[in-house]
Amino acid sequence: QLWWDLPASDSFELHKEIYAIEPSRFKKNVGELTEIFQVANLLNKPVRELSLGERMKLELIASLLHDPKLLLLDEPTIGLDVVAQSAMHRCLYEFNKTRKITILLTSHYMRDVETLCSRILVISGGSMVYDGQLQGLKDEFGKEKLIKVQFNNLVPDQVFDKFQPLEITGNIVRLRVAKNDVPNVLAVVSQCEDVLDISIEDPPVEEVIEKLFVSHRLKKM
């Protein structure tokens, strides 16, 4: 949507004419959007001189100038570094809340999904295999917990006696256990004298999605 050799401000003016946006509304939207996306200093810079992340932000602004009710995004953070991804997430989240716009996002990058989506639809082989909240998917296919325990010294033998460690790195052991077994694991670990830190996490969303796909394939067999 942005002309390569022109500054974004010129492309925005073109959008103003295409969508017949009133001057006062156009000025208001440009001001608010450039503040949310923190790109006011880039408006008069030729697009060819911008980074990928900067261009994507300005492309989004161009799409939002006419106050659409629905925003379609396809892999919005692909190719962006971690800092740019976080900035994009923050901007989209804030815009969604302030403007009450519906965002339909397609992505293979699960951090996009976790950060931005209140409802997810999973498609496998052309069929929709899940429609609901992310937490519901975790509850159904993520029935385990990952426990990481860090000791002051080497991992005590009693941990090996009770559990089959998933991974051991120096003085850190990682365990994969059923949710119902978490209290038992913590009871055993708490008996060790030199525990430095304990953390409990859900499995990665990618792993949960993979289990959903496997379950779907098995049902079709």
BAFI-3210 file (N, C-alpha, C; in Angstrom, 3 decimals, decimal comma, padded with zeros to 6 digits):
// residues 221
n [1|2|3|4|5|6|7|8|9|10|11|12|13|14|15|16|17|18|19|20|21|22|23|24|25|26|27|28|29|30|31|32|33|34|35|36|37|38|39|40|41|42|43|44|45|46|47|48|49|50|51|52|53|54|55|56|57|58|59|60|61|62|63|64|65|66|67|68|69|70|71|72|73|74|75|76|77|78|79|80|81|82|83|84|85|86|87|88|89|90|91|92|93|94|95|96|97|98|99|100|101|102|103|104|105|106|107|108|109|110|111|112|113|114|115|116|117|118|119|120|121|122|123|124|125|126|127|128|129|130|131|132|133|134|135|136|137|138|139|140|141|142|143|144|145|146|147|148|149|150|151|152|153|154|155|156|157|158|159|160|161|162|163|164|165|166|167|168|169|170|171|172|173|174|175|176|177|178|179|180|181|182|183|184|185|186|187|188|189|190|191|192|193|194|195|196|197|198|199|200|201|202|203|204|205|206|207|208|209|210|211|212|213|214|215|216|217|218|219|220|221]
n.u [000,808|002,118|003,965|007,078|009,189|008,328|007,537|005,742|003,715|002,750|001,566|-000,423|-002,007|-002,982|-004,582|-006,461|-007,886|-008,821|-010,535|-012,233|-011,958|-012,787|-011,134|-010,668|-011,123|-009,203|-006,799|-006,978|-006,930|-004,430|-002,744|-003,377|-002,815|-000,104|001,000|000,308|001,685|004,165|005,645|005,810|008,016|008,836|007,281|007,891|009,945|011,466|009,991|011,628|013,878|013,311|013,209|012,205|010,377|009,525|008,309|006,194|004,639|003,806|002,424|000,297|-000,921|-001,797|-003,784|-005,635|-006,579|-009,108|-010,884|-011,712|-013,987|-013,158|-010,042|-007,747|-005,066|-002,139|000,286|001,624|004,019|006,119|009,493|010,364|012,497|012,976|012,495|011,048|008,849|007,626|006,953|005,108|003,096|002,294|001,278|-000,848|-002,469|-003,154|-004,488|-006,650|-008,060|-008,639|-009,986|-011,883|-011,869|-012,298|-009,980|-008,752|-006,544|-004,033|-001,594|001,469|003,072|003,262|003,529|002,358|-000,310|-000,754|-000,348|-002,152|-004,690|-008,018|-009,743|-009,387|-009,027|-008,352|-007,062|-006,893|-005,850|-007,775|-010,028|-011,840|-010,656|-010,684|-012,292|-012,312|-011,348|-007,883|-007,014|-008,819|-007,988|-005,466|-006,218|-007,414|-005,521|-003,082|-002,195|-000,185|002,526|005,475|008,214|010,807|013,694|016,167|019,239|021,594|023,915|024,907|022,283|020,286|020,351|017,895|015,981|016,307|015,592|012,860|011,693|011,621|013,820|013,348|015,278|018,630|020,816|023,751|023,282|020,568|017,383|014,847|011,479|008,738|005,455|002,212|-000,605|-001,999|-000,067|001,663|001,603|002,686|005,244|006,352|006,317|008,253|010,528|010,740|011,843|014,480|017,575|019,064|017,678|017,411|015,751|012,419|010,274|007,149|005,611|003,378|003,191|004,797|002,874|003,043|003,503|001,104|-000,673|000,337|-000,368|-003,111|-003,380|-002,402|-004,310|-006,542|-005,833|-005,743|-008,418|-009,471|-008,551]
n.v [-001,212|001,132|003,586|002,969|004,813|007,115|009,140|007,839|009,531|010,686|008,490|008,029|010,282|009,679|007,469|008,777|010,162|008,031|006,618|008,595|010,108|012,316|015,459|016,313|013,975|012,357|013,638|013,308|010,480|009,821|011,098|009,741|007,050|007,069|007,740|005,558|003,487|004,535|005,968|008,519|010,053|008,976|009,534|011,271|010,125|008,421|005,376|003,290|003,541|002,601|000,205|-003,295|-003,792|-001,169|-000,481|-002,324|-001,471|001,039|000,241|-001,045|001,131|002,536|000,798|001,186|003,740|004,473|003,608|000,741|-001,969|-004,515|-006,101|-007,761|-009,887|-011,406|-013,472|-011,356|-010,723|-011,911|-012,314|-010,283|-008,993|-009,884|-007,647|-005,951|-007,579|-007,682|-004,993|-004,722|-006,461|-005,099|-002,718|-003,593|-004,821|-002,664|-001,034|-002,649|-002,670|000,043|000,945|-000,972|-002,800|-005,655|-008,219|-010,452|-012,935|-014,775|-017,166|-018,989|-018,674|-019,102|-017,313|-014,967|-015,774|-016,443|-013,956|-012,143|-013,232|-013,913|-015,831|-018,837|-020,558|-023,663|-025,209|-028,157|-030,003|-028,768|-028,816|-027,555|-028,060|-027,188|-024,736|-022,160|-020,901|-020,312|-021,329|-023,389|-025,222|-025,821|-027,031|-029,351|-030,711|-030,282|-031,751|-032,017|-030,902|-028,908|-029,069|-027,287|-027,603|-026,129|-026,722|-026,057|-027,502|-030,534|-032,512|-034,222|-037,748|-038,796|-037,621|-038,916|-041,448|-041,293|-040,128|-039,961|-038,074|-035,455|-033,885|-033,070|-030,612|-029,772|-028,442|-028,356|-029,753|-031,011|-031,892|-033,803|-034,053|-035,420|-033,273|-033,826|-035,003|-033,102|-031,984|-034,192|-034,400|-031,939|-032,307|-034,278|-032,998|-030,858|-032,008|-032,170|-030,724|-028,638|-027,002|-024,486|-023,081|-023,291|-023,856|-023,916|-024,794|-024,553|-026,853|-025,982|-024,022|-024,848|-027,562|-028,419|-027,858|-029,626|-032,090|-031,893|-032,017|-034,613|-036,112|-035,514|-036,696|-039,390|-039,883|-039,839|-042,112]
n.w [000,000|000,309|-001,427|-002,833|-003,329|-002,193|000,717|003,573|004,350|001,986|000,731|002,580|002,173|-000,343|000,275|001,768|-000,190|-001,776|-000,045|000,642|003,043|005,595|006,112|008,846|010,278|009,099|009,868|012,632|012,870|011,746|013,582|016,025|015,359|014,565|016,963|018,613|017,272|017,349|015,304|014,324|013,634|011,285|009,120|006,984|005,662|002,945|001,895|001,066|002,617|005,082|007,809|007,846|009,944|010,514|008,100|008,058|010,211|009,270|007,007|008,220|009,489|007,238|006,429|008,378|008,418|007,453|009,343|009,532|010,264|010,447|010,547|008,611|009,033|007,902|008,947|010,601|011,937|010,683|009,798|011,437|014,048|017,551|019,202|017,490|017,008|019,552|019,820|017,740|018,636|020,978|019,918|018,254|020,155|021,811|019,971|019,273|021,682|022,143|019,851|019,396|017,281|015,197|014,847|012,552|012,433|010,812|011,443|011,804|013,857|017,143|019,244|018,389|018,428|021,151|022,374|021,199|020,626|021,592|020,884|019,092|015,985|014,665|011,847|009,967|007,273|005,671|007,206|010,021|013,186|015,738|017,706|019,765|023,029|023,810|026,254|026,694|024,789|025,788|028,184|027,263|025,655|026,792|029,178|030,975|033,091|033,099|035,088|036,511|038,366|040,273|041,803|044,463|044,279|042,651|041,119|043,423|044,293|045,083|043,515|041,081|041,886|042,321|040,050|036,431|034,902|032,509|031,390|032,196|033,207|034,353|037,456|037,223|036,821|034,725|034,667|033,411|034,144|034,988|035,509|037,858|039,383|040,251|042,963|044,397|043,316|044,090|046,819|047,183|046,151|047,885|050,093|049,615|050,473|049,332|047,493|045,107|043,335|041,997|039,278|037,547|034,574|031,731|028,939|025,801|023,472|020,831|021,090|022,210|020,114|018,227|019,381|019,136|016,330|015,868|017,257|015,695|013,247|013,992|014,564|012,032|010,872]
ca.u [000,000|002,997|004,811|008,447|010,080|007,699|007,316|004,443|002,710|002,139|000,673|-001,594|-002,848|-003,666|-005,648|-007,486|-008,721|-009,465|-011,617|-013,026|-011,895|-012,883|-009,840|-010,532|-011,021|-007,903|-005,764|-007,123|-006,497|-002,978|-002,123|-003,550|-002,157|001,349|001,380|000,214|002,739|005,430|006,339|005,598|009,272|009,156|006,275|008,434|011,127|011,116|009,714|012,762|014,919|012,807|013,410|011,014|009,429|008,957|007,394|004,991|003,818|003,197|001,436|-000,873|-001,586|-002,506|-004,978|-006,547|-006,940|-010,535|-011,660|-012,400|-014,533|-012,456|-008,667|-007,226|-003,608|-001,536|001,659|002,011|005,349|007,113|010,688|010,728|013,290|012,208|012,071|010,005|007,669|006,983|006,367|003,920|002,075|001,804|000,482|-002,099|-003,286|-003,684|-005,454|-007,840|-008,794|-009,107|-010,888|-012,875|-011,852|-012,108|-008,768|-008,673|-005,111|-003,552|-000,178|002,072|003,931|002,357|003,590|001,302|-001,598|-000,842|-000,356|-003,192|-005,977|-008,921|-010,408|-008,557|-009,557|-007,258|-007,466|-006,019|-006,334|-008,955|-011,151|-011,652|-010,594|-010,882|-012,798|-012,550|-010,283|-006,598|-006,941|-009,566|-007,121|-004,433|-006,832|-007,755|-004,376|-001,865|-002,532|001,045|003,246|006,932|008,764|012,257|014,232|017,584|019,870|022,863|024,965|024,399|020,935|020,331|019,960|016,499|015,169|016,376|014,890|011,413|011,178|012,449|014,035|013,252|016,561|019,492|021,917|024,461|022,505|019,161|016,659|013,512|010,584|007,428|004,557|000,784|-001,015|-002,407|001,112|002,498|001,791|003,587|006,603|006,806|006,544|009,550|011,582|010,870|012,644|015,891|018,063|019,743|016,889|017,631|014,606|011,458|009,296|006,183|005,131|002,606|003,951|004,705|001,640|003,323|003,342|-000,333|-001,252|000,767|-001,203|-004,427|-003,286|-002,273|-005,626|-007,440|-005,458|-006,131|-009,869|-009,813|-008,064]
ca.v [000,000|002,297|003,800|002,681|005,975|008,265|008,994|007,258|010,598|010,852|007,345|008,252|011,266|008,956|006,693|009,749|010,434|006,787|006,256|009,799|010,378|013,744|015,988|016,312|012,573|011,883|014,202|012,669|009,092|009,797|011,457|008,679|005,819|007,226|007,738|004,177|002,689|005,233|006,146|009,891|010,571|008,277|009,829|012,000|009,408|007,503|004,022|002,410|003,712|002,098|-001,212|-004,117|-003,542|000,171|-000,527|-003,075|-000,594|002,065|-000,461|-001,241|002,428|002,813|-000,053|001,560|005,159|004,676|003,015|-000,499|-002,744|-005,796|-006,032|-009,081|-009,914|-012,687|-013,546|-009,947|-010,498|-012,724|-011,578|-009,242|-009,439|-010,027|-006,324|-005,477|-008,414|-007,216|-003,682|-004,953|-007,028|-004,042|-001,767|-004,230|-005,037|-001,367|-000,562|-003,492|-002,265|001,429|001,156|-002,052|-003,387|-007,102|-008,602|-011,850|-013,128|-016,117|-017,220|-020,228|-018,268|-019,222|-016,150|-014,069|-016,309|-016,318|-012,560|-011,307|-013,860|-014,393|-017,004|-019,401|-021,607|-024,476|-025,902|-029,259|-030,669|-028,099|-028,925|-026,894|-029,091|-026,571|-023,362|-021,803|-020,157|-021,006|-022,068|-024,622|-026,127|-026,272|-027,934|-030,626|-031,404|-030,008|-032,285|-032,207|-029,705|-028,975|-028,560|-027,089|-027,459|-025,792|-027,016|-025,373|-028,396|-031,504|-033,015|-035,331|-039,068|-039,107|-037,186|-039,998|-042,607|-041,086|-039,659|-040,082|-036,696|-035,158|-033,311|-032,628|-029,759|-029,321|-028,518|-028,119|-030,914|-030,719|-033,043|-033,709|-034,850|-035,142|-032,174|-034,365|-035,462|-031,964|-031,910|-035,257|-034,036|-030,842|-032,855|-034,960|-032,012|-030,020|-032,734|-031,969|-029,635|-027,529|-026,477|-023,057|-022,471|-024,206|-023,203|-024,829|-024,182|-025,349|-027,211|-024,960|-024,085|-025,644|-028,967|-028,644|-027,880|-030,883|-033,161|-031,735|-032,541|-036,076|-036,620|-035,387|-037,711|-040,708|-040,009|-040,035|-043,430]
ca.w [000,000|000,376|-002,589|-002,423|-003,417|-001,546|002,164|003,924|004,445|000,665|000,533|003,443|001,492|-001,416|000,914|002,175|-001,360|-002,219|000,878|000,910|004,482|005,901|006,568|010,308|010,692|008,615|010,741|013,943|012,781|011,550|014,858|017,013|014,931|014,616|018,382|019,089|016,647|017,610|014,027|013,846|013,080|010,035|008,102|005,840|005,197|001,859|002,385|000,751|003,632|006,358|008,110|007,619|011,026|010,344|006,949|008,414|011,055|008,429|006,174|009,073|009,657|005,990|006,401|009,460|008,333|007,164|010,442|009,164|011,377|010,447|010,064|008,270|009,123|007,537|009,456|010,759|012,518|009,987|009,403|012,403|015,189|018,786|019,665|016,582|017,247|020,784|019,537|016,916|019,527|021,866|019,134|017,835|021,353|022,244|018,981|019,411|022,883|022,077|018,714|019,365|015,956|015,163|014,119|012,133|012,233|010,481|011,782|012,279|014,968|018,279|020,136|017,905|018,880|022,609|022,793|020,608|020,302|022,643|020,310|018,036|015,126|014,150|010,625|009,576|006,069|005,151|008,144|011,309|014,221|017,052|017,725|021,162|023,692|023,877|027,509|026,515|024,040|026,723|029,155|026,626|025,068|027,548|030,500|031,739|033,516|033,058|036,348|036,497|039,721|040,303|043,094|044,703|043,800|041,691|041,364|044,380|043,800|045,383|042,376|040,101|042,440|042,285|038,763|035,236|034,453|031,082|030,984|033,298|032,772|035,542|038,699|036,882|036,308|034,184|034,777|032,777|034,989|034,860|036,386|039,161|040,123|040,637|044,422|044,844|042,906|044,949|048,159|047,162|045,925|049,080|051,083|049,288|051,314|048,649|046,372|044,897|042,652|041,369|038,398|036,934|033,342|030,782|027,738|024,749|022,685|019,640|021,467|022,392|018,768|017,598|019,927|018,517|014,971|015,957|017,650|014,539|012,255|014,502|014,439|010,627|010,433]
c.u [000,842|003,844|006,271|009,322|009,523|007,626|005,914|003,352|002,013|001,171|-000,582|-002,554|-003,629|-004,820|-006,802|-008,442|-009,487|-010,682|-012,485|-013,117|-011,930|-011,552|-009,650|-010,366|-009,672|-006,781|-005,783|-006,581|-004,992|-002,264|-002,192|-002,757|-000,638|001,850|001,362|001,380|004,118|006,269|006,192|006,849|009,636|008,273|006,852|009,713|010,726|010,996|010,904|013,869|014,509|013,158|012,114|009,957|008,753|007,957|006,092|004,067|003,087|002,177|000,149|-001,648|-002,390|-003,806|-006,038|-007,067|-008,435|-011,441|-012,417|-012,924|-013,803|-011,071|-008,160|-005,706|-003,098|-000,067|002,229|003,409|006,439|008,288|011,130|011,597|012,427|011,673|010,922|008,715|006,903|006,304|005,087|002,784|001,452|000,878|-000,860|-003,032|-003,939|-004,747|-006,752|-008,695|-009,384|-010,138|-011,974|-012,985|-011,641|-010,883|-008,821|-007,245|-004,828|-002,052|000,228|002,964|003,072|002,429|002,570|-000,038|-001,770|-001,028|-001,620|-004,587|-006,758|-009,680|-009,540|-009,322|-008,368|-007,775|-006,425|-006,615|-007,602|-010,163|-010,831|-011,728|-010,721|-011,358|-013,118|-011,394|-009,014|-006,497|-007,695|-008,762|-006,017|-004,998|-007,070|-006,537|-003,049|-002,025|-001,305|001,618|004,746|007,474|010,281|012,722|015,730|018,120|021,163|024,032|024,372|023,013|021,010|019,828|018,484|015,549|015,151|015,594|013,382|010,874|012,157|012,655|013,912|014,592|017,325|020,646|022,597|023,633|021,013|018,540|015,278|012,697|009,295|006,489|003,110|000,394|-001,358|-001,218|001,992|002,673|002,754|005,037|007,158|007,092|007,903|010,686|011,812|011,692|014,139|016,382|018,577|019,005|017,075|016,406|013,729|010,516|008,422|005,586|004,217|003,516|003,836|003,428|001,844|003,108|001,867|-001,029|-000,895|-000,079|-002,619|-004,424|-003,208|-003,611|-006,598|-007,132|-005,884|-007,633|-010,285|-009,398|-009,133]
c.v [001,263|002,384|003,779|003,933|007,223|008,066|008,472|008,320|010,830|009,713|007,486|009,254|010,614|008,134|007,601|010,028|009,188|006,460|007,452|010,104|011,886|014,245|015,935|014,890|011,990|012,361|013,536|011,240|008,978|010,103|010,340|007,428|005,930|007,281|006,319|003,342|003,338|005,416|007,569|010,455|009,943|008,697|010,479|011,375|008,465|006,065|003,095|002,484|003,156|000,632|-001,972|-003,851|-002,189|000,193|-001,234|-002,241|000,444|001,465|-000,672|000,060|002,777|002,018|000,396|002,992|005,390|003,993|001,752|-001,208|-004,078|-005,602|-007,451|-009,023|-011,318|-012,668|-012,136|-009,713|-011,300|-011,846|-010,504|-009,813|-009,396|-008,684|-005,802|-006,280|-007,930|-005,868|-003,824|-005,514|-005,939|-003,087|-002,360|-004,435|-003,727|-000,868|-001,352|-003,041|-000,861|001,649|000,084|-002,686|-004,899|-007,416|-010,095|-012,102|-014,575|-016,149|-018,633|-019,953|-018,163|-018,052|-015,095|-014,479|-016,091|-014,866|-011,822|-011,912|-014,312|-015,633|-017,530|-020,471|-022,342|-025,281|-026,954|-029,952|-030,074|-028,157|-028,188|-027,944|-028,509|-025,142|-023,021|-021,001|-020,999|-021,844|-023,384|-025,660|-026,679|-027,280|-029,319|-031,411|-031,109|-030,452|-032,605|-030,846|-029,956|-028,306|-028,463|-026,823|-027,184|-026,003|-026,214|-026,179|-029,348|-031,991|-034,228|-036,648|-039,346|-038,631|-038,274|-041,216|-042,490|-040,795|-039,959|-038,677|-036,566|-034,666|-032,884|-031,826|-029,203|-029,530|-028,262|-029,387|-030,464|-032,002|-032,761|-034,630|-034,492|-034,063|-032,673|-034,778|-034,320|-031,862|-032,971|-034,936|-032,944|-031,324|-033,535|-033,951|-031,165|-030,694|-032,621|-030,692|-028,425|-027,045|-024,960|-022,385|-023,560|-023,384|-024,266|-024,129|-025,137|-025,766|-026,098|-025,130|-024,919|-027,127|-029,325|-028,745|-029,183|-032,058|-033,098|-032,313|-034,066|-036,701|-036,588|-036,450|-039,100|-040,929|-040,293|-041,409|-044,510]
c.w [000,000|-000,890|-002,148|-002,356|-002,740|-000,035|002,429|003,974|003,106|000,361|001,383|002,793|000,351|-000,856|001,345|001,015|-001,800|-001,361|001,275|002,404|004,707|006,475|008,081|010,842|010,289|009,532|012,110|013,909|012,600|012,861|015,878|016,635|014,978|016,055|018,937|018,565|016,755|016,341|013,478|013,173|011,739|008,866|006,850|005,285|004,063|002,367|002,159|001,802|004,996|006,549|007,860|008,682|010,901|009,194|007,306|009,301|010,209|007,466|006,968|009,261|008,408|005,906|007,393|009,363|008,150|008,189|010,028|010,409|011,536|009,841|009,840|008,252|008,815|007,946|009,708|011,311|011,820|009,542|010,370|013,513|016,453|019,277|018,809|016,748|018,476|020,569|018,721|017,763|020,395|021,112|018,731|019,018|021,790|021,273|019,069|020,592|022,753|020,973|018,591|017,974|016,066|014,312|013,830|011,685|011,849|010,730|012,171|013,499|016,220|019,252|019,702|018,486|020,380|023,046|022,376|020,581|021,536|022,185|019,177|017,271|014,532|012,967|010,280|008,359|005,507|006,058|009,441|012,412|015,625|016,869|019,171|021,726|023,765|025,142|027,419|025,768|024,935|027,713|028,555|026,168|025,771|028,986|031,344|032,144|033,388|034,313|036,221|037,921|039,621|041,712|043,232|044,159|042,763|042,089|042,295|043,785|044,024|044,290|041,315|040,576|042,251|040,879|037,637|034,667|032,934|030,554|032,224|032,712|034,012|036,794|038,471|036,306|035,841|034,175|034,022|033,553|034,687|035,864|037,784|040,022|040,616|042,156|044,950|044,503|043,815|046,365|048,239|047,044|047,172|050,178|050,809|049,978|050,540|047,403|046,285|044,278|042,034|040,490|037,745|035,723|032,583|029,634|026,698|023,930|021,425|019,910|021,634|021,035|018,059|018,088|019,360|017,111|014,971|016,302|016,477|013,496|012,697|014,362|013,001|010,115|010,624]
res [q|l|w|w|d|l|p|a|s|d|s|f|e|l|h|k|e|i|y|a|i|e|p|s|r|f|k|k|n|v|g|e|l|t|e|i|f|q|v|a|n|l|l|n|k|p|v|r|e|l|s|l|g|e|r|m|k|l|e|l|i|a|s|l|l|h|d|p|k|l|l|l|l|d|e|p|t|i|g|l|d|v|v|a|q|s|a|m|h|r|c|l|y|e|f|n|k|t|r|k|i|t|i|l|l|t|s|h|y|m|r|d|v|e|t|l|c|s|r|i|l|v|i|s|g|g|s|m|v|y|d|g|q|l|q|g|l|k|d|e|f|g|k|e|k|l|i|k|v|q|f|n|n|l|v|p|d|q|v|f|d|k|f|q|p|l|e|i|t|g|n|i|v|r|l|r|v|a|k|n|d|v|p|n|v|l|a|v|v|s|q|c|e|d|v|l|d|i|s|i|e|d|p|p|v|e|e|v|i|e|k|l|f|v|s|h|r|l|k|k|m]
***
